[in-house]
Amino acid sequence: MPVIPSRPLARTLARAVAALLLTGTVLGAARAETIRIAIGTQDTTINCATGGLLIRELKLLEKFLPHDGKYKDATYDITWRNFTSGAPLTNEMVAGKLVLGAMADFPGSLNGYAFAKAGRRSLFVSVLSGSVQGSGNGIVVPKDSPVQSLADLKGKTISVPFASTAHGLLLRAVKAQGWDPARDVTIITQAPEVAGSALLANKIDAHADFVPFADLFPFRGFARKIYDGAQAAAPTFHGTLVDADYAEKYPEIVTAYLRAAIEADRLVAAEPEKYAELIEKVTGIEAEVAYLFHGPLGLQTRDVTWKPEYRQAVKTSFETLKLLKKADSDIDLDRFVDDRFIRAASAQAGLDYEGRLKDYAPTPLVATDAGTGQPITDVSRVAEIWVRGEPKVRHYASPEAAFAGLAALEREGHAARALYAQDHRLGIKLLATQAWFVRDRDRHLDAFLLKGDAEAHAARHGGEVIDFVSARTGGTQVSAR
């Protein structure tokens, strides 16, 4: 005959069972946590693509998020917000609405100050793309302006998106001229979308901007680039920041995001034209301009490592912010720049982080000359043609070979989407239609962004300075542009 417990004992047992069930429910809820991952991107700032647009569009983050250990039963709530500059993105991060964000060195430093002012911390956890020379930022003028160099802008009005990395570049460039930015030039704030219209209508003398606008506006035909950041020899980059509290709580998620960025980088390196087309589809930024940055020998190099030059770029940004009276205290650079997560992501991806840290080569070009079929071994004079209707860019060992190829293509009824050349002095990729050329007595061509550089080269080595039209047709007429 079963033993029936007394009523008090029965109530005690019932409470104990209920407590155990409740504990199990609570533990299960903890294991089944919904983790929010809110990321701020800059789609039109196309060298952020491997940290935003491509991860989102290709759903790469989902591929690397953890599902073991403390994340065994977790679910993820992934949200994306797109911005046209870093400042509003920072505002959303400080407000707790975003936990990760991609931006340049200058607004990234502002991000650090904004968090510190709020009594919190952000971490600069990786580089996405950059130039140790400083290329990517630039200054443009209206297409028909007589201005050929920064020196011609004394007393003129220059617009720039305030608090951007291009703003920092402009101030350094003005200082290098020995000018007082408050007296020798008039600097006004203007967003890229406003500046484009102003340049088209000749309402401003010049405009300084970040990636890709100093090259996009010339590609669209209403501006000319007269200054590239490489002339300043001041490193610049875009990278990723994270709320430090979030990184402390979910380090594996930060690492997973960076694994996704590394995978995006691998995909772009393998098929730059394909992903340039995707960037155009999402942003409206022409694929030809995206390829200028992300293709082989690109204007900037996708690089996730914290090279000393990029650390210096952050330090320089701190100093510029003080000059602008946007900050009145220092941030500990060694705490702010935190490479733990990108090192972990690199290890998971099987990459040699230390090896990459020492590697300064641009995205390599491994190709044969489209005309001769011979391997291209010297990339210093490489020229390229993206033929309309063709999925891949054609490569040539020299500008004269490319122009001969272009003439043959046009005789067959084909047209070029874009032509590219390498600047002989700066070593950067150019839109060939915007370049000046020096033709020597053997009719070899060297390309230059700046007319002054071309003239100096011709004076030293002999040759004639010609514009793009004359270079491709074999003429001698030099444009006044």
Secondary structure, 3 states (H helix, E strand, C coil): CCCCCCHHHHHHHHHHHHHHHHHHHHHHHHHCCEEEEEEEECCCCHHHHHHCHHHHHCCHHHHHCCCCHHHCCCEEEEEEEECCCHHHHHHHHHCCCCCEEEEEHHHHHHHHHHHHHCCCCEEEEEEEEEECCCCCCEEEEECCCCCCCHHHHCCCEEEECCCCHHHHHHHHHHHHCCCCCCCCCEEEECCHHHHHHHHHCCCCCEEEECCCHHHHHHHCCCEEEEEEHHHHCCCEEEEEEEEHHHHHHCHHHHHHHHHHHHHHHHHHHHCHHHHHHHHHHHHCCCHHHHHHHHCCCCCCEECCCCCHHHHHHHHHHHHHHHHCCCCCCCCCHHHHECCHHHHHHHHHCCCCHHHHHCCCCCCCCCCECCCCCCECCCCCCCEEEEECCCCCCEEECCHHHHHHHHHHHHHCCCCEEEEEEEECCCCCEEEHHHCEEEECCCCCEEEECCHHHHHHHHHHHCCEEECHHHHHHCCCCCCCC
